[in-house]
Amino acid sequence: MADTTFPPVFVINLERSADRRAEMAALLDPLHIGYTFFTAVDGRALDLDALPDYDRTRRRLFFGRDLSQGEVGCLLSHRAVFRHMVENNIPHAVVLEDDVTVAADFAAVIRDLAAAPVAWDVVRFLAYEKVQNAAGRDICALPTKPYMLSRIPTLSGGAYGYMLNLKAAKIFLHHMQKNAVPVDTLQGYVWKTGLETFVLRPSPVSSDPGNASTIGNTRFDKSPQLGGWQKAVYPLTRAWLKLSQNLGRRLAYLAAARRDKKTAVKNGL
């Protein structure tokens, strides 16, 4: 029997991916937690030229190429979860994509986060070595060992698993009316969202290397695909983006130093 006191868990899954649903059910059922499959937006069915939610001009000017259909479908899927949280006044929830694995103590970790003496808005589950080994500030050791809630200064992709509260859902929705970046990029823009965003080390969720992402691999191609005036101004707009990103993340990290120290001391670190 599922634990009805457990935070809602939404598993984003394409309707056509029945095999992924079966794999996720086999993974989560033994944990006895309540979870819901949330129907994803199929990027292959999207016409980006006619999509009002997509800011093509801004995307191309600052990143040199369009988002892929899969990336847009992914961000719209996560946005639908945020809207569902807001419409149903859900205090906090866990969001998983359907190509992940979870640790055996996943349920205990989520309960710890829900009760943690830290005013978090988003906790990202990122198993990448870059994140796990990054310099950062430890904020709170969870009762379930050896998990540590930490703030890191780096920008890292990945939205395959995270926990968020209602405040974060509302703010993400505000920033996702017109979209030029993937959802994981937005989650890293803490200087824009103002959200208290942390990572968990180690991560209780990781992407499953045995499952190819339904987003596709074109998102890893960073080569510009521009012409005309956009190609001419791109070096300037790109330089401005990198400068603003680096400055924004550094200032946000520095601004949080004092409250992080107070929280860490309060939690015995």
N, C-alpha and C positions, 0 to 999 in steps of 0.2 A: 504494500500500500504506500502511495506517495505521501510525503510529508507536506501537509497543507500549510504549514507555517514557513516553509522554505520560500525564499524569494522566487518570483516567476523566472523561468528559464526559457528564452525564446531561441529556437534553432532555425536559422534562416536556410531555407531549402527550396530549390526549384521544383515545381510541380512535376517536371519530367524526370527528376532524379530520384526515382523510387529506390534505387540501390543505396544511395546515400542515406535515405530515411531509415532503411533497414539497418544499416551499419551504426547510425547514431542511436537508434533505439536499443540495439544490442549493447552499446557502450553505456548508455545512461540508465536503462532499466534496473541493472543491479544496484545502482546507487539509491534507489527508492526516493527520488526527488521528482517533483512535478515539473514537467517540461511540455512545451507546445511547439509544434512545427509551424513556422511562420512562412507563408508562401512568398518566395522571392520574386522580384521583378525580373523577367527574362530579358536580358540585354539584347539578345538576338532579334527580338521583336520590336526594338525601338528604332525610330527614325530620328536621328540626332538633329537633322536639319529642321525638323518641325517640333522639337521638344522645347517648350518654354522654360523648363527647369534647368536647361543647360546653357551656360554662358560661354559660348564658343569663342567669341572674340577675346575675352579676358584669358581664357585657357591658352589660346594660341599665342597671344602676345607675351605671356609670362613663362610658358612652358614649351613653346615651339611646336606643339603638335596637339591634336585632339585627344581627349579621353577616348578609350575604346568603348564599344557598346557594352562590353562586360563590366567595365568600371562604372559606367553610368547606371547600369542595372543594379550593381552592388550597392552604390551609394543611395539609390532610391529605395532599395530593400531595407537598409538600415534606417533610413528616414521614416519609412512606414512603421517600423518598430517604435521609434521615438514618438511618432504621432499617436500610436496606440497607447503608449504609456500616458501621454498627456490627456487624451480623451477619456481614459479610464482611471485617471488619478492614481497611477501605480507608483508607490514611493521609491522603489528601487527594483532593478531587474538585472539578470545576467543575459548577455547576448552571445551566442555561439554561431559560427558558420558551420556548415555540415562536412567540413574536411579536416576536423580536428581530432585529437585524442585528449583525454583528460586523465589526471593523476587519480590514483585510488582514493586519495584523501580529499578529492575535489569538494565533496559536500561539506566536510568539516571546515575547509578553508573558506568557503562562501559564508557559512554561519559565523566564522570568526570576523570576516570583513563586515558583515551586517551589524555586528556588535562592537566593532573596533572603536576605541576612544580617539578617533581622528575624524576631522570634518572633511572627508573626501567627497568629491563629486563624481570622479571617474577613476576606476582602477583598471589598468590595461594589463592583459595577460600576454606577455611577449617573451617567447622563449629564445629569441635570437641571441647569439653570443655577444653581439654589440651592446645589447641592452643589459644582459646578465652581468657583463664584466665592466660596464660603464661606471665611471666615477659618479658618485651621487651622495645623497643624504638619507640615511636610514631614519625612519620616523617612528615605526612601531613594529615590534616583534609579535607575531600572532601566536596564540596559544598552541596552535598546531605547528610543530617544528618541521623544518627550519625556516619557515616563511617569514619574510621581512617586507614591510611596506616601505617603499623608497621613492624619493623624487630624483629624477635624473635630468640633466640639462640637454640631452641629445634629442633630435627629431628622429623618430623611428616609425616605419610603416608597419602595418598589420592591424586588422580589425577582426581577426578570426575569433577573438574571445575578450570580453571585458565586462565589468559591472559598472552600472551608472545609476544615479538617482534621478528623481523627477526634475530637479533644477537643471541638470545636464541635458536631459531630453528636451526641455523647453529651449535652452540656449542653442543646442545643435539645430533644432528646427528653425530657429530664427536665422541661423547662418546658412541654412540649406534651401532657402527659397530659390536662389539662383546658384548653380554649382559649377565651379571651375576646377575643383580638386577632389580627389577620392576621399571617402569618409575617414580613412586612417590618417591622411594628411591633416584634415581638419582637427582630428583629435589631438594631434601634436601641436597645433597652433594655440597654445595655452595663453599667449599674450593677447590673442584676439578674443578668445572665449571667456577668459578670466576664471576658468574652472580649475578647482583644486584637483589636479591630475597626477596620479601616482602609478607606479608599476609594482608588481609583486615579484620578489626574487626568493627562490626559484619560481618559475611560472607553473601553475597547476594545469595550464592548457598549452598545447603546442599544435602546430599544423602537422597533419599526417602526410609524410613524404610519399606514401603509397597512393594518395588521391590527388590527381591533377586538378588544379583550380579551375572552376567553371568560368572564371573571369577571363582566362586566356593569358598568354605570355607576352602579348604586344605591349602590356603596361611596363615591361622592363626595357623597352626600346626608348631611349632618351634623345635620339637624333632628331634635330629640327626638321619639320616638313612644312616649310613656309615659302611663300612667293610674294613678289610685289613689295608694297610698303611695309607689310608685316615682317618680312625678312630683313628689310633695311633697319627697322627700329628694334628688332629682337635683341641684339647685343646689349642695348641700353636697358630695355625692360627686364631682361634676365639678370643683369648685374644689379639692378635696383631690387629685384625680388630676393636675390641671395643676401644682399646687404641687410634688407629689412628682416629677413628670417633670422639671420645670425644675431642681429641686434635685439630683436624681439625675444628670442629664446634666452639669451644671456641676461637681459634685464629682468625677465620674468623669474628666472632662477635666482638671481640676486635679491629680488624683492621679497622672495619667500624665505630667505635665510633666517631671519629673526624668528618668525613664527614656527619654522621647522625646528629650530633649536629648542624653543619652548615646549613644543609637542614632544620632541624626543626626550627631553629631560623629564617631562611629566610621565612618560612611559618607561622611565628607567634606563634610557640609553645614554 
